[in-house]
Amino acid sequence: MQACSGLIERSPSDLKGRWAEGKMAVRVEIGCGKGDFITGLAARHPEVLYVGIECVESVLVIAAEKAMNAGLSNVIFVPGNALYMAEFFAQGEIDEIYLNFSDPWPKERNQKNRLTGDTFMPLYVHLLKDGGFIYQKTDNRPLFDFSVETYKSFGCTLVEVSYDLHHESYYETLGNILTEYERKFSEAGTPICYAKVRMPARDSVQYRIDVCLEGIRKRREFEARFGY
């Protein structure tokens, strides 16, 4: 942890509105895991700043070690809950968001926790530049079907949708970087679902954004008051 502390940002709110200084773009992976994907992207695009958000610190350290060992200076890791991203980033500060093999939260009562659900979608529109993109990969077909319907209902544009990414004719030209889970599942023959999604204009869903941010603010107040 101490050796790679320079790549771990524990006060991300201090950088709000300033992440892109010296870089062409800011791209965020939510749930970066052990870092294969985000470090691969960072090595490929040194002109871009990559921010990996991960709530499990023992996993985050592995990702940071990979970035450190690769000599990468354009990737930063943030330990914490993506629900509070509006405290870390300013409106329109992010260019792209990656959701790779997110927890499917299969029980209906937990749908609010899905990273492609109504809890998070307004937050993404708020933080992404107008017309910014979400990229999603998952082995979980029910989650993917749920996500596609959410994108449609939210007014997103489905630029690319695949239910078996590794067998698409365009796969070789995609420049896909495998995550740890993707490698495991694809080797086992499990189809990988993939979507590239353009978000709607912010003003078209501003009411939903306002409701979302107010709900997050109240949750923060509740946690501060009761300690959880």
MOCOR-V532564 format. One line per field, one symbol per residue. phi: phi as a letter, one per 40 degrees, with the letter a starting at -180 (. if undefined). burial: + if it has 9 or more other ideal C-beta (glycine too) atoms within 8 Angstrom, else -. Layout:
phi=???
burial=???
//
This chain:
phi=.ccbccbbbcbcccbdgbccdgbcabbbbcgcfcgdccccccccbccbcbbbbacccccdccccccccccgcbbbbbbciccdbccccbcdgcbcabbbbfcdcfccdcbdccccbcccbdccccccccdgcbbbbbacccdcccdccccdcccgcbccabbbadcbcccdcccgcbcccccccccccgccbcaabbccccdccbccccccccccccccccccccbga
burial=---+--++---+--++--++--+-+++++++++-+++++++++-+--++++++++-+-++++++++++-+-+-+++++++-+++++-++--+++++++++++-+-----++--++++-++++++++++---++++++++++-++-+++-++--+-+-+---+-++--+--+-----+++++++-++----++++++++++-+--+--++-+++-++--++--+-----
//
